[in-house]
Amino acid sequence: MSESKWKRSSIPWGLIFNLFIIGLTIGLVVFFVFSEDGFIDLLNSGLKIDIIWLIIALVMHLLNIAIDASVIYLFVKRSTPEFTVWKAIVVSMVGQFYCAVTPGASGGQPMQILTMTRMGVKGANGTAALIQKFLVWQFTLTGYSIAAMALRFSMFVQSLDFAMWILTIIGFMGQVLTIVVLLLASFNKSFTAKIIGGIYRFLAKLHLMKNVDEKIKKLDETLTSFHNCNKDLNKDKALVVKVYVLTFIQLTVLFLIPYCIAKSFGKDGVYPFDMLCAQSFVSMVSGLVPLPGGSGAAEYCFSAFFGNTFDEITIKSAILIWRTITYYLTILISLPFAAVRKKKAGRDGSEKELSGSAAG
């Protein structure tokens, strides 16, 4: 077979990956619904589920999305006065969708930048706003992880297996390393560039990276933008306080959803702070898996960290409800926004290509 024919008949790995994720997601839902001690068995067991608590859990997730849109609005409004609350909601929903359906949430920010560009926001301003938002989110999330590790580390000593312990430590160290890199990039750009540039050159010698000079050039541009965004953010002290408070509230309501689910099952003796810490561990560890929505890893981590809260009869149903509220429902309610933005972007050839790559 000639080289050209081989290229035309090459395996469509992107399609295979997408089909795998769809199959995995459907398989997990079917498992949690129909398997032994699954959702069907829970309904047949006679256990009364308090719908009010599930409604509260749903409201908390919607509040999480609303706060996300609010933070976007506050950042973008500084450089683009005509940016409206509705536009911020659309941008937030686009990010929610593409973060949920792309590996490692990699498609969220590119599609948000594209959407803001279509709204009249300059690309540089939109990028700066999202960088600032990422800074605040990462610092707040890491603060949560450190607090959970320091205050409730002993809670899980007897409940986690060795593999989960290793993943927990790796996840925690990953959070700390991210913050160290962010701090270095924020306050000492040249030192950060030297370290990462050295890593790039080392990988090139091992033939694990190509076009090193081009990548280092892009790295320098990224670090410069990152450094300038952080300096700009720190000039507005009132905004800094506001977005950090909002992000803290956002993470808190998001992390309290398992508590609401436990209360809906009539679980007594569960404490909100313990549930907050457990959920922060779930987010920290499941984030290590570069699959859309952390499929598979999120469910496994939930069962590990909440194994002492939910018994064998309720754990599968708790996972199903938690994933439905925080993941499946997010895809459903954000899909119309993502579809509108993708259709508009498709009128231009280059934007259509970016939209497709972000989605895949």
C-alpha positions as CSV (number, residue, x, y, z in Angstrom):
1,M,0.0,0.0,0.0
2,S,1.3,3.4,-0.9
3,E,2.0,6.1,1.6
4,S,-0.8,8.3,0.4
5,K,-3.3,5.4,0.6
6,W,-2.0,4.6,4.1
7,K,-2.7,8.2,5.2
8,R,-6.2,8.1,3.8
9,S,-7.0,4.8,5.5
10,S,-5.3,5.7,8.8
11,I,-7.3,4.9,12.0
12,P,-9.5,7.7,13.1
13,W,-8.2,7.8,16.7
14,G,-10.2,11.0,17.6
15,L,-13.5,9.2,16.6
16,I,-12.5,6.1,18.5
17,F,-11.6,8.1,21.6
18,N,-15.0,9.9,21.5
19,L,-16.9,6.6,21.0
20,F,-14.9,5.2,23.9
21,I,-15.9,8.1,26.2
22,I,-19.5,7.9,25.2
23,G,-19.5,4.1,25.8
24,L,-17.8,4.5,29.1
25,T,-20.3,7.2,30.2
26,I,-23.4,5.1,29.2
27,G,-21.9,2.0,30.7
28,L,-21.3,3.8,34.1
29,V,-24.9,5.1,34.1
30,V,-26.3,1.7,33.3
31,F,-24.1,0.1,36.0
32,F,-25.2,2.6,38.7
33,V,-28.9,2.2,37.8
34,F,-29.3,-1.5,37.2
35,S,-26.6,-3.3,39.1
36,E,-27.0,-4.9,42.5
37,D,-27.6,-2.2,45.1
38,G,-28.0,0.3,42.3
39,F,-30.6,3.0,41.9
40,I,-33.4,0.6,41.0
41,D,-32.7,-1.5,44.1
42,L,-32.7,1.7,46.2
43,L,-36.1,2.7,44.9
44,N,-37.4,-0.8,45.6
45,S,-35.9,-0.9,49.1
46,G,-38.5,1.5,50.5
47,L,-36.0,4.1,51.4
48,K,-37.7,7.5,51.4
49,I,-35.6,10.1,49.5
50,D,-36.0,13.7,50.6
51,I,-36.5,15.6,47.3
52,I,-36.1,18.9,49.1
53,W,-32.4,18.2,49.7
54,L,-31.9,17.1,46.1
55,I,-33.5,20.4,45.0
56,I,-31.1,22.3,47.3
57,A,-28.2,20.3,45.7
58,L,-29.4,21.3,42.2
59,V,-29.7,25.0,43.3
60,M,-26.2,24.8,44.7
61,H,-24.8,23.7,41.3
62,L,-26.8,26.4,39.5
63,L,-25.3,28.9,42.0
64,N,-21.9,27.6,41.1
65,I,-22.5,28.3,37.4
66,A,-24.0,31.7,38.3
67,I,-20.9,32.7,40.3
68,D,-18.7,31.5,37.5
69,A,-20.5,33.9,35.1
70,S,-20.2,36.7,37.6
71,V,-16.5,36.3,37.9
72,I,-16.1,36.4,34.1
73,Y,-18.3,39.5,34.0
74,L,-16.2,41.3,36.6
75,F,-12.9,40.5,34.8
76,V,-14.1,41.3,31.2
77,K,-16.1,44.4,32.2
78,R,-12.8,46.1,33.2
79,S,-11.5,46.2,29.6
80,T,-14.8,46.0,27.7
81,P,-17.5,48.3,29.3
82,E,-20.2,47.1,26.8
83,F,-19.8,43.5,28.0
84,T,-23.2,42.5,29.6
85,V,-24.2,40.0,32.2
86,W,-26.0,37.9,29.6
87,K,-22.8,37.7,27.5
88,A,-21.0,36.6,30.6
89,I,-23.6,33.8,31.1
90,V,-23.2,32.7,27.5
91,V,-19.4,32.6,27.9
92,S,-19.6,30.7,31.1
93,M,-22.0,28.1,29.6
94,V,-19.7,27.7,26.6
95,G,-16.8,27.0,29.0
96,Q,-18.9,24.6,31.1
97,F,-19.8,22.6,28.0
98,Y,-16.3,22.3,26.4
99,C,-14.6,21.7,29.7
100,A,-17.0,18.8,30.3
101,V,-16.6,17.2,26.9
102,T,-12.8,17.6,26.2
103,P,-9.9,15.8,27.7
104,G,-8.5,17.6,30.8
105,A,-11.1,20.4,30.2
106,S,-8.7,21.6,27.5
107,G,-11.4,23.0,25.2
108,G,-13.1,25.3,27.6
109,Q,-10.9,28.4,27.5
110,P,-10.2,28.4,23.7
111,M,-13.9,28.3,23.0
112,Q,-14.6,31.0,25.6
113,I,-12.0,33.2,23.9
114,L,-13.6,32.5,20.5
115,T,-17.0,33.3,21.9
116,M,-15.9,36.6,23.4
117,T,-14.2,37.6,20.2
118,R,-17.5,37.1,18.4
119,M,-19.1,39.3,21.0
120,G,-16.6,42.2,20.3
121,V,-14.2,41.5,23.1
122,K,-10.5,41.9,21.9
123,G,-8.7,38.6,21.9
124,A,-6.0,39.9,24.2
125,N,-8.6,41.3,26.7
126,G,-10.5,38.0,26.7
127,T,-7.4,36.0,27.2
128,A,-6.2,38.2,30.1
129,A,-9.5,37.9,31.8
130,L,-9.5,34.1,31.7
131,I,-5.9,34.0,32.9
132,Q,-6.8,36.2,35.9
133,K,-9.8,33.9,36.5
134,F,-7.6,30.9,36.4
135,L,-5.2,32.4,38.9
136,V,-7.9,33.1,41.4
137,W,-9.5,29.7,40.9
138,Q,-6.2,27.8,41.3
139,F,-5.1,29.6,44.4
140,T,-8.5,29.2,46.0
141,L,-8.7,25.5,45.1
142,T,-5.2,24.8,46.4
143,G,-6.1,26.6,49.6
144,Y,-9.0,24.3,50.0
145,S,-6.8,21.3,49.4
146,I,-4.2,22.4,51.9
147,A,-6.9,23.0,54.5
148,A,-8.4,19.6,53.9
149,M,-5.1,17.9,54.1
150,A,-4.1,19.7,57.3
151,L,-7.4,19.5,59.1
152,R,-9.0,16.2,58.0
153,F,-6.1,14.1,56.9
154,S,-6.7,11.5,59.6
155,M,-10.4,11.0,58.5
156,F,-9.4,8.8,55.6
157,V,-6.4,6.9,57.1
158,Q,-8.4,3.7,57.6
159,S,-10.7,4.0,54.6
160,L,-8.3,4.4,51.6
161,D,-6.4,1.7,49.9
162,F,-2.7,2.0,49.0
163,A,-3.4,3.0,45.4
164,M,-5.8,5.8,46.5
165,W,-3.2,7.0,49.0
166,I,-0.6,7.3,46.2
167,L,-3.1,9.2,44.0
168,T,-4.1,11.5,46.9
169,I,-0.4,12.4,47.6
170,I,0.3,12.9,43.8
171,G,-2.8,15.1,43.5
172,F,-1.9,17.2,46.5
173,M,1.7,17.6,45.4
174,G,0.4,18.5,41.9
175,Q,-1.7,21.3,43.4
176,V,1.2,22.6,45.5
177,L,3.5,22.5,42.4
178,T,1.0,24.4,40.4
179,I,0.9,27.1,43.0
180,V,4.7,27.3,43.1
181,V,4.9,27.6,39.4
182,L,2.1,30.3,39.4
183,L,3.9,32.3,42.1
184,L,7.2,32.1,40.2
185,A,5.6,33.1,37.0
186,S,3.8,36.0,38.7
187,F,6.8,37.5,40.5
188,N,9.9,36.1,38.7
189,K,9.2,35.5,35.0
190,S,12.8,35.2,33.9
191,F,13.6,32.5,36.5
192,T,10.5,30.6,35.5
193,A,11.4,30.8,31.8
194,K,14.9,29.4,32.5
195,I,13.6,26.5,34.5
196,I,10.9,25.5,32.0
197,G,13.2,26.2,29.1
198,G,15.8,23.9,30.6
199,I,13.2,21.2,30.9
200,Y,12.2,21.6,27.3
201,R,15.8,21.3,26.1
202,F,16.3,18.2,28.3
203,L,13.2,16.6,26.7
204,A,14.6,17.5,23.3
205,K,17.8,15.7,24.0
206,L,15.8,12.7,24.9
207,H,13.9,13.1,21.6
208,L,10.7,13.6,23.5
209,M,10.1,17.2,22.2
210,K,10.4,18.8,18.8
211,N,10.7,22.5,17.7
212,V,12.1,23.5,21.1
213,D,13.1,27.0,20.1
214,E,9.6,27.7,18.8
215,K,8.1,26.3,22.0
216,I,10.4,28.4,24.2
217,K,9.4,31.5,22.3
218,K,5.7,30.8,22.8
219,L,6.5,30.0,26.5
220,D,8.1,33.4,26.9
221,E,5.1,35.1,25.4
222,T,2.8,33.2,27.6
223,L,4.8,34.0,30.8
224,T,4.9,37.6,29.8
225,S,1.1,37.8,29.4
226,F,0.7,35.8,32.6
227,H,3.0,38.1,34.6
228,N,1.4,41.3,33.2
229,C,-2.1,39.9,34.0
230,N,-1.1,39.2,37.6
231,K,0.4,42.6,38.1
232,D,-2.7,44.2,36.6
233,L,-5.0,42.2,38.9
234,N,-3.1,43.1,42.0
235,K,-3.6,46.8,41.3
236,D,-7.3,46.6,41.9
237,K,-7.5,45.5,45.5
238,A,-11.3,45.7,45.7
239,L,-11.7,43.4,42.7
240,V,-9.2,41.0,44.1
241,V,-11.1,40.6,47.4
242,K,-14.5,40.4,45.5
243,V,-13.4,37.6,43.1
244,Y,-11.6,35.6,45.8
245,V,-14.7,35.7,48.0
246,L,-16.9,34.7,45.1
247,T,-14.7,31.8,44.1
248,F,-14.5,30.6,47.7
249,I,-18.3,30.6,47.8
250,Q,-18.4,28.9,44.5
251,L,-16.2,26.0,45.6
252,T,-18.0,25.7,48.9
253,V,-21.5,25.3,47.3
254,L,-20.0,22.9,44.8
255,F,-18.3,20.8,47.4
256,L,-21.5,20.7,49.6
257,I,-23.6,18.9,47.0
258,P,-22.6,15.4,48.4
259,Y,-23.7,16.6,51.8
260,C,-27.1,17.5,50.4
261,I,-27.3,14.0,48.8
262,A,-26.4,12.4,52.1
263,K,-29.2,14.3,53.9
264,S,-31.7,13.4,51.2
265,F,-31.0,9.7,52.0
266,G,-31.6,10.5,55.7
267,K,-28.0,10.1,56.8
268,D,-27.5,11.4,60.3
269,G,-24.2,12.3,61.8
270,V,-22.7,13.8,58.7
271,Y,-21.0,17.1,59.1
272,P,-20.7,19.8,56.4
273,F,-17.1,20.5,57.0
274,D,-16.1,16.8,56.7
275,M,-18.0,16.6,53.5
276,L,-16.3,19.7,52.1
277,C,-12.9,18.2,52.8
278,A,-13.9,14.8,51.3
279,Q,-15.2,16.5,48.1
280,S,-12.0,18.6,47.8
281,F,-10.0,15.3,47.9
282,V,-12.3,13.9,45.2
283,S,-11.8,16.9,42.9
284,M,-8.0,16.9,43.6
285,V,-7.5,13.2,42.7
286,S,-10.0,12.9,39.8
287,G,-8.5,15.9,38.2
288,L,-5.3,13.9,37.5
289,V,-7.1,11.8,34.9
290,P,-7.1,13.6,31.5
291,L,-10.5,12.2,30.4
292,P,-13.6,14.3,29.8
293,G,-15.2,15.0,33.2
294,G,-12.7,12.6,34.7
295,S,-15.0,9.7,33.7
296,G,-14.4,6.6,35.7
297,A,-11.9,8.3,38.0
298,A,-14.5,10.7,39.5
299,E,-16.8,7.8,40.4
300,Y,-14.0,5.8,41.8
301,C,-12.7,8.7,44.0
302,F,-16.2,9.4,45.2
303,S,-16.7,5.8,46.4
304,A,-13.3,5.9,48.1
305,F,-13.7,9.2,50.0
306,F,-17.4,8.9,50.8
307,G,-17.3,5.2,51.6
308,N,-17.8,5.9,55.3
309,T,-20.7,8.2,54.6
310,F,-22.8,6.0,52.3
311,D,-23.3,2.3,52.8
312,E,-23.4,-0.4,50.2
313,I,-27.1,0.2,49.5
314,T,-26.8,3.9,48.8
315,I,-23.2,4.5,47.5
316,K,-24.0,3.7,43.9
317,S,-27.2,5.9,43.9
318,A,-25.3,8.7,45.5
319,I,-22.6,8.6,42.8
320,L,-25.3,8.5,40.1
321,I,-27.1,11.5,41.6
322,W,-23.9,13.5,42.2
323,R,-22.7,12.9,38.6
324,T,-26.1,13.7,37.2
325,I,-26.3,17.1,39.0
326,T,-22.7,18.2,38.5
327,Y,-21.8,16.6,35.1
328,Y,-24.5,15.2,32.9
329,L,-26.9,18.1,33.7
330,T,-24.2,20.6,33.1
331,I,-23.7,19.2,29.5
332,L,-27.5,19.3,28.9
333,I,-28.1,22.9,30.0
334,S,-24.9,24.2,28.4
335,L,-25.3,22.4,25.1
336,P,-27.7,25.0,23.5
337,F,-25.2,27.8,24.2
338,A,-22.3,25.8,22.8
339,A,-24.2,24.9,19.7
340,V,-25.1,28.6,19.0
341,R,-21.6,29.7,19.3
342,K,-20.3,26.9,17.2
343,K,-22.8,27.6,14.4
344,K,-21.8,31.3,14.3
345,A,-18.1,30.6,14.4
346,G,-18.6,28.2,11.5
347,R,-19.3,31.0,9.1
348,D,-15.6,31.8,9.0
349,G,-13.2,29.1,7.8
350,S,-10.5,29.5,10.4
351,E,-13.0,29.9,13.3
352,K,-14.8,26.8,12.2
353,E,-11.5,24.8,12.4
354,L,-10.8,26.1,15.9
355,S,-14.4,25.2,17.0
356,G,-14.0,21.7,15.7
357,S,-10.6,21.2,17.3
358,A,-11.9,22.4,20.6
359,A,-14.8,20.1,20.5
360,G,-12.8,17.0,19.6
